Amino acid sequence: QYLQRNLSSKYEVRDLCQAKRNTNLSSPSPLKSYTTRKVQINMPSHSKHEKEYFIQGTQCLIADMNSETAVVITHPWGPLGGNVHNNVVNAVALYFQETGVTTMRIGFKGSQLGRGNREVDEVRIASDFLLMGLHIEDEDGKSDEEGKSNRRAPTGILLVGYSYGSLIAGSASASIAEAVGLVFIAPPFAVKHWLLLFNAKYHMERAKVRTFPRLLMQGTKDDFTSKEIFSNAVQRFPRGTTGAMVTNADHSFGGREKQVMDIVAQWLVRAYPCLEGDIKNLATADIFAFISSDVNSIKATPSTMTDVDKASGPFACMNSIYGCANLDYPCRSTQI
């Protein structure tokens, strides 16, 4: 009853029509010797790379791009319409596919009315499926060894969760040794106890176990979690965590999908020096090896809060990187 009274349907429900209206996501360009150039990634309205798998009954849409790192994406709460075709989930998958990165959208089975443990297991099992290369097929679509010599299984997993999915992805990161980073988009911290039937503390503690970069992102007009609750949650995460408040964005990020991906891309190229300033290097860079060898540096990095509406700071070069001409919303700089 509490959820029915307090959670709007726009919390989870966005169909593909919204995603189709918000295509042509941009990508950051290489940052070498302080020079930049405009780069645009033309986004399709649907994925031509994905194939559907059912892994122990869990629906998984996998786009095998033969990349070193794979992005595993978890969706919002099912009882309010959350699924693998949510607008933000769709944007994340399409963006990374266009940069040449393997993606997997996980569609949770069952009602998702519970304590979250089953969904965490689904993410772990599906990630193992990727890491073992069980998704790799030859040119004829066969999953045997012949014809696979030029294909590879990913060595690292970047977990990206939206809304309820971010709580699940965060908890699952503790069980995936190959996890290299974690992105929370609109985490519903204020209602997490209801969504996870008072098991939220357990999942939040698990989300803090690993030593790797984290990005937590929320709109200033989020329907469920205030700026104060969000900021306090960011500060309780380990060092190396970045929090981003996006001005005038609500929980659904409807019409703001491009900006969401701009922020994720900016964070990636800054959190992982091995990318050499170019998001497209995510497909070939060995981020798992970087994370394994740079633990002390990550631990030494203070947690920060970023306001995506100010004129200076670590992302102040956003305009020159993306080029305002390529975007259909105003470029915004950021400041810690």
Rosetta blueprint (number, residue, H / E / L):
1 Q L
2 Y H
3 L H
4 Q H
5 R H
6 N H
7 L L
8 S L
9 S H
10 K H
11 Y H
12 E L
13 V L
14 R L
15 D L
16 L H
17 C H
18 Q H
19 A H
20 K H
21 R L
22 N L
23 T L
24 N L
25 L L
26 S E
27 S L
28 P L
29 S L
30 P L
31 L L
32 K E
33 S L
34 Y L
35 T E
36 T L
37 R L
38 K L
39 V L
40 Q E
41 I L
42 N L
43 M L
44 P L
45 S L
46 H L
47 S L
48 K L
49 H L
50 E E
51 K E
52 E E
53 Y E
54 F E
55 I E
56 Q L
57 G L
58 T E
59 Q E
60 C E
61 L E
62 I E
63 A E
64 D L
65 M L
66 N L
67 S L
68 E L
69 T E
70 A E
71 V E
72 V E
73 I E
74 T E
75 H L
76 P L
77 W L
78 G H
79 P H
80 L H
81 G L
82 G L
83 N L
84 V L
85 H L
86 N L
87 N H
88 V H
89 V H
90 N H
91 A H
92 V H
93 A H
94 L H
95 Y H
96 F H
97 Q H
98 E H
99 T L
100 G L
101 V L
102 T E
103 T E
104 M E
105 R E
106 I E
107 G E
108 F L
109 K L
110 G L
111 S L
112 Q L
113 L L
114 G L
115 R L
116 G L
117 N H
118 R H
119 E H
120 V H
121 D H
122 E H
123 V H
124 R H
125 I H
126 A H
127 S H
128 D H
129 F H
130 L H
131 L H
132 M L
133 G L
134 L L
135 H L
136 I L
137 E L
138 D L
139 E L
140 D L
141 G L
142 K L
143 S L
144 D L
145 E L
146 E L
147 G L
148 K L
149 S L
150 N L
151 R L
152 R L
153 A L
154 P L
155 T L
156 G E
157 I E
158 L E
159 L E
160 V E
161 G E
162 Y E
163 S L
164 Y H
165 G H
166 S H
167 L H
168 I H
169 A H
170 G H
171 S H
172 A H
173 S H
174 A H
175 S H
176 I L
177 A L
178 E L
179 A E
180 V E
181 G E
182 L E
183 V E
184 F E
185 I E
186 A L
187 P L
188 P L
189 F H
190 A H
191 V H
192 K H
193 H H
194 W H
195 L H
196 L L
197 L L
198 F L
199 N L
200 A H
201 K H
202 Y H
203 H H
204 M H
205 E H
206 R H
207 A L
208 K L
209 V L
210 R L
211 T L
212 F L
213 P L
214 R E
215 L E
216 L E
217 M E
218 Q E
219 G E
220 T L
221 K L
222 D L
223 D L
224 F L
225 T L
226 S L
227 K H
228 E H
229 I H
230 F H
231 S H
232 N H
233 A H
234 V H
235 Q H
236 R L
237 F L
238 P L
239 R L
240 G L
241 T E
242 T E
243 G E
244 A E
245 M E
246 V E
247 T L
248 N L
249 A L
250 D L
251 H L
252 S L
253 F L
254 G L
255 G L
256 R L
257 E H
258 K H
259 Q H
260 V H
261 M H
262 D H
263 I H
264 V H
265 A H
266 Q H
267 W H
268 L H
269 V H
270 R H
271 A H
272 Y L
273 P H
274 C H
275 L H
276 E L
277 G L
278 D L
279 I H
280 K H
281 N H
282 L H
283 A H
284 T L
285 A L
286 D L
287 I H
288 F H
289 A H
290 F H
291 I H
292 S H
293 S H
294 D L
295 V H
296 N H
297 S H
298 I H
299 K H
300 A H
301 T L
302 P L
303 S L
304 T E
305 M E
306 T E
307 D E
308 V E
309 D L
310 K L
311 A L
312 S L
313 G L
314 P L
315 F L
316 A L
317 C L
318 M H
319 N H
320 S H
321 I H
322 Y H
323 G L
324 C H
325 A H
326 N H
327 L L
328 D L
329 Y L
330 P L
331 C L
332 R L
333 S L
334 T L
335 Q E
336 I L
